[in-house]
Amino acid sequence: MSMFKKLLASVGIGAAKVDTRLEEESLVPGDLVKGEVHLTGGDVAQEIDEIYMYVVTHYEREVNDNKVKEECTLVKYRLTERVYLQPKESKVLPFAFPLPYETPLTMGRQPVYLRTGLDIKNAIDPGDSDFIEVRPHPLMTKVLDAVSSLGFQLYKVDCEYNRHLGKSYPFVQEFEFRPTGPYRSRLEELEAIFYLREGELEVLLELDKRARGFLGAFEEAFNLDERYVRFRLHDEDLNRPTHVIADAIEQLIKKQLR
């Protein structure tokens, strides 16, 4: 019977189970991900070589004129090395690790989830996945509010493959705005990419200008109608009124539209 149970456990029947319980499911990039992993032994004793956690997201990549979704592991955290789990035994293992600053926000339909797995030799590795909400960092909120106050409406947020603009990962998260105010006649759209680090936010703005006459059509045909602006905010900027930051962003936009 014991050998039969081991055989069943090797294919996942009557094997150990894992359940991850998070202290907080709503986080900001840079926050600590904290919680507990609850292990429950199966019908037979099992040796777990490693317990690991991945923070995972997806991005889109164009392949042969088709967009495909690709998975990206933002960080792998090893909770513990070898663990012995007796039949029906319960163990609770606490964990804490920082959520990467470049974790995309879960705006729109962008998923970010924590995947927990047990590495068991000669067996199907049991696992558990938990979706989390990733909210804007306060510096990001400052920029989003400032851009909105200038008459730009956020209409699309997605993660796109971009080796050139991506840093730690092969993608960037793009925030696309449409002008609804005074810039409607001058801009097709405004895109923002955030590069968050400890104590600092770098912002890349892309201005897509409307074509005007022959020269405008020429610029549009060769993607010369796009202009890039970079600026940085620091933690001390959190104390600045939003309209002051909006004024600074507007000056950068006007300079590019001259």
JOQUILIN-V900205 format. One record per pair of residues at least 6 apart in sequence whose ideal C-beta (glycine too) atoms are under 8 Angstrom apart, sorted by the first residue. I is the first residue (numbers start at 1). GAP is how many residues later the second one is. Records with the same first field share a line. If there is no record, write none. Layout:
# JOQUILIN-V900205
I=GAP + GAP
This chain:
# JOQUILIN-V900205
2=42
5=9 + 38 + 39
6=38
8=6 + 7 + 35
9=6 + 7 + 33 + 34 + 35 + 37 + 114
10=112 + 113 + 114
11=112 + 113
12=111 + 112 + 114
14=28 + 29 + 30
15=27 + 28 + 31 + 105 + 108 + 109 + 111
16=23 + 24 + 25 + 26 + 30 + 32 + 69 + 102 + 104 + 110
17=22 + 23 + 25 + 109
18=19 + 20 + 21 + 22 + 33 + 98 + 99 + 100 + 108 + 109 + 110
19=18 + 19 + 21 + 109
20=15 + 16 + 17 + 18 + 33 + 94 + 96 + 108 + 110
21=14 + 15 + 16 + 17
22=11 + 12 + 13 + 92 + 108 + 110
23=11 + 12
24=7 + 10
25=105 + 106 + 107 + 108
26=106 + 107 + 109
27=6 + 72 + 105 + 106 + 107 + 108
28=71 + 106 + 107 + 108 + 109 + 110
29=70 + 71 + 72 + 73 + 74 + 76 + 105 + 108 + 167
30=68 + 69 + 71 + 107 + 166 + 168
31=67 + 68
32=64 + 65 + 66 + 67
33=22 + 62 + 63 + 64 + 65 + 66 + 81 + 99
34=60 + 61 + 62
35=59 + 60
36=56 + 57 + 58 + 59
37=14 + 42 + 55 + 56 + 57 + 58 + 79
38=52 + 53 + 54
39=9 + 12 + 44 + 46 + 50 + 51 + 52 + 53 + 54 + 79
40=48 + 49 + 50
41=44 + 45 + 46 + 47 + 48 + 49
42=43 + 45 + 46
43=44
44=43
45=39 + 40 + 41 + 42
46=38 + 39 + 74 + 77
47=35 + 36 + 37 + 38 + 73 + 74
48=34 + 35 + 36 + 37 + 70 + 71 + 72
49=32 + 33 + 70 + 71 + 72
50=28 + 30 + 31 + 32 + 68 + 69
51=27 + 28 + 29 + 32 + 42 + 65 + 66 + 67 + 68
52=24 + 25 + 26 + 27 + 64 + 65 + 67
53=23 + 24 + 25 + 26 + 42 + 44 + 61 + 62 + 63 + 64
54=19 + 20 + 21 + 22 + 23 + 60 + 61 + 63
55=18 + 19 + 20 + 22 + 44 + 45 + 48 + 57 + 58 + 59 + 60
56=15 + 16 + 17 + 18 + 56 + 57 + 58 + 59
57=14 + 15 + 17 + 46 + 47 + 53 + 54 + 55 + 56 + 102
58=11 + 12 + 13 + 14 + 52 + 53 + 101
59=10 + 11 + 13 + 100 + 101 + 102 + 111 + 112
60=7 + 8 + 9 + 10 + 98 + 99 + 100 + 101
61=6 + 7 + 8 + 9 + 99 + 100 + 110
62=6 + 99
70=91
72=97 + 98 + 99
74=26 + 28 + 29 + 38 + 95
75=22 + 25
77=18 + 20
79=14 + 16 + 37
80=13
83=8
85=6
99=35
100=68
101=95 + 96 + 97
102=65 + 66 + 67 + 93 + 94
103=9 + 31
104=6 + 8 + 30 + 55 + 69
105=29 + 30 + 31 + 35 + 52 + 68
106=6 + 25 + 26 + 27 + 28
107=50
108=48 + 49 + 50
110=47 + 48 + 49 + 63
111=20
112=19 + 20 + 22
113=16 + 17 + 18 + 19
114=15 + 16 + 17 + 18
115=12 + 13 + 14
116=11 + 12 + 13 + 14
117=8 + 9 + 10 + 11
118=7 + 8 + 9
119=6
120=6
136=8
137=59 + 64
138=100
139=57 + 61 + 62 + 94 + 95 + 96 + 98 + 99
140=54 + 56 + 61
142=91 + 95 + 96 + 98 + 100 + 103
143=49 + 51 + 58 + 60 + 90 + 102 + 106
144=10 + 31
145=97
146=96 + 97 + 99 + 100 + 103
147=7 + 30 + 43 + 45 + 99 + 102
148=6
149=93 + 94 + 97
150=31 + 33 + 96 + 99 + 100 + 103
151=28 + 29 + 30 + 31 + 32 + 33
152=25 + 26 + 27 + 28 + 29 + 31 + 38
153=24 + 25 + 26 + 27
154=21 + 22 + 23
155=21 + 22 + 23
156=18 + 19 + 20
157=16 + 17 + 18 + 19
158=15 + 16
159=12 + 13 + 14 + 15
160=11 + 12 + 14
161=9 + 10
162=8 + 9 + 10
163=7
165=7 + 28 + 39
166=6
167=28
172=21
173=20 + 21
174=17 + 18 + 19
175=16 + 17 + 18 + 19
176=13 + 14 + 15
177=12 + 13 + 14 + 15
178=11 + 12
179=7 + 8 + 10 + 11
183=7 + 70
185=25
186=23 + 24 + 71
187=20 + 21 + 22 + 23 + 70
188=20 + 21 + 22 + 37
189=19
190=15 + 16 + 17 + 18 + 63
191=14 + 15 + 17
192=11 + 12 + 13 + 14
193=10 + 11 + 13
194=7 + 8 + 9
195=6 + 7 + 8 + 9
196=6
199=35 + 36
200=32 + 33 + 34 + 35
201=31 + 32 + 33
202=28 + 29 + 30
203=27 + 28 + 29 + 30
204=24 + 25 + 26
205=23 + 24 + 25 + 26 + 44 + 47 + 48
206=20 + 21 + 22
207=19 + 20 + 21 + 22 + 46 + 49 + 50
208=17 + 18
209=7 + 10 + 16 + 17 + 18 + 48
210=6 + 15
211=6 + 8 + 9 + 14
216=9
218=6
219=6
227=29
229=23 + 24 + 27
231=17 + 18 + 21
233=12
237=8
